Amino acid sequence: AYEFLRIGCLLERADMTTRFLDVAAGVLLRRNTDVASLDALIWLEILKAQNGILMYRALNGPVIVPAKVLSFILHKEDFPRSIESCLREINNYFLSLPDNKQCCKTYKDLSKHLHIFDSNKDIDPEFLHGFFDEIQKGLISMHNDIAATWFPKFREVTEISPEKKQENKNPDETKLESSQTQKQSQA
């Protein structure tokens, strides 16, 4: 049970990090150059939100460079909030569980896609948006593989018609509901 709780926590962390970066990078990179002087402060706040400013500065120095910030949050293996770190830890849990072939394959595919980002190239907002979308789709695929592999008999939530609801109630609930309806109609 513990492994599945940790896997869920790490999947959620990786997903939220991609969503956070997608929105932040999209907004920042589409701005006018007139206010670009504030970008370093905003990227600094992104690092603070991820609790990674000290580690980033120890690695890259005091200058905040957007491509390096993105690379740090995506790929830094020993930074617990990086997507790479989350995925590696998830894969380590997969390796300790039986019937893990499909989940390990999904991890490899997602890890390959994660390394498409190159911090040495110019950052294109359209590329980043598509890149983060693909990472999110990979995380969803990983979630679905986990559900299919280790939780095959999950209940699918469906809408129940009012007639079916009435059939499923016990007689006391039906009497209580009809008396409440009568009181409402009298008022």
N, C-alpha and C positions, 0 to 999 in steps of 0.2 A: 504494500500500500504506500509506503514511504517513497519508493521510486516513482510511482505514478503521480504522487503529489509534487515531487520535485520536477518531474518532466512537465507537468502542467504549469508550474510556476515559471520555469525557464521558457516555455513556449510563449506564455503571456508576456514575459519581459521582452523577448525578442520581437514579438508582434508590436507591442507598444513602442518600442524603440524605433522600429521602422516607420510607424505612423507619425511619431513625433518628428523624426528627421525629414520625412516626406513633406510635412506641412512647413516646418521651419526652413528647410532648404529651398522649397518652392517659393515661399514668400520672400526670403532674403535675396535669392538669385534673380528674381524678376523685378527688383526695385530699380529706381533710377540711380544713376551714378552720382547725382547731386547729394544724396544722403548716404553714400557708401562709406563715409568716414565713421559712421556708427556701427557698421557691420561687425567690426572686430569685437565691440562690446556685446553685440547680440550673440555672436558665436561663443563668446566667453560665457554668457548666460546659458547657452545650450549645454556647454560643458558642465556648468554648475548644476543644472537640472539633472544631469546624468551622474553627478557626484564624481566627475573625472578631471577636474581642473588641475589638481596637484600632480596627478599621474601624467597628464598631458604635458604640463610644463616641465616635469622632470625629463620627459622624453624629447620634447621639441623646443624647449626654451620658452621665453616669455612672449614671443610673437605669436599671435593667433592667425592662422592661415586656414581658410574654409576647407580646402581639400584635405589638409592634414587632420582637421577636426573630424571630418567625415570618415577618413581612413582609420583614425584612432577609434571612433565609436563602432565602426563596422568590423575591424580586423584585429584589434589589440587582444591577443590571446589571454594575457594575464589580467585584463580589465574585466571584472565580473559582469558588467553591464553591456559589454560589447556583444554584437550579434554572433560573432565567431565563437566567443567564449560560451555563450548560451548553447549554441548548436553542438559544440564539442562535448559539453557536459551532458546534454541530452543523449548524444550518441554513446557516451560511456554507460549511461543507464540502459540504453538499448542492448548493448553488448552483454549486460548481466542478466537479461531477460530471455526466455525461450522464444522461438519462432520470430526472430527479429530481422529476417532477411529483407522484407519489403521496407521496413522502417529505416534500416541501415542504408538501403539503396536511395531512399528519399533524402536522407541526410547527405549522402555523397553528391547527389544532384544539386541540392540546395547550396552546399558548400562550394561547388564549382561555380554556380551562378553568383555567389557572394563575391568571388574573386574577379569578377568582370570589372568591378570598379577600380580604376587606376588613378591614384592621387596625383600623378605627374601630368595628367592631361587637364585641359580646361574643363570646367564643370558646366555641363549643359542641363538646364532645368528640365527639359523634356526627357532627356536620358535618365535623369535622377528619378523623375516621377514613374517612368516605366520600370526602372530598376527596382524601386521600392515596391511597386505593385507585384512584380514577379516574385520578390522575396516573400511578400505576404501570401501570395498564392501557394508558394512552396510550404510555408508554415501551415496553411490550411490543409494542404495535401498530407503533411506529416500528421496533423491532428486526425484526419480521416483514416490514415493508415493505422494509427494507434487504436482508434475505436474499432476498426474492422479486425485487427489482429488480436487484441486482448479483451475487447468488450463486444463480441459478435451478437449478443442477444439484447442490445439496447432497444428501448422502446421508442418508437417514432411518435412524436407528438402530433396528433391530428385534432382537428376541430370536431367536437361532438355536437350533434344536432340536439335541439331542445327536447325532442321525443326520446332520444337515447338517454339524456340526462335524467328524465322523469323515470325511465325504466330502471336506472341504476340506483335510484334513491331508495332508502328504506321507508316503510310506511309512516314512521313517526316524523321524518323530515317532510314528507308530502303533506301530512296534516298541518304541521307548523307553517309551511309555506302557504297553504290555502287559507289558513286563519289570518295570516299577515296580509294576504291579498284582499280578503274581505274587509279588514279594518281600514286599509288604504282606500278602498272604494267607498266606504261609509263616510270617510273624512272629506 
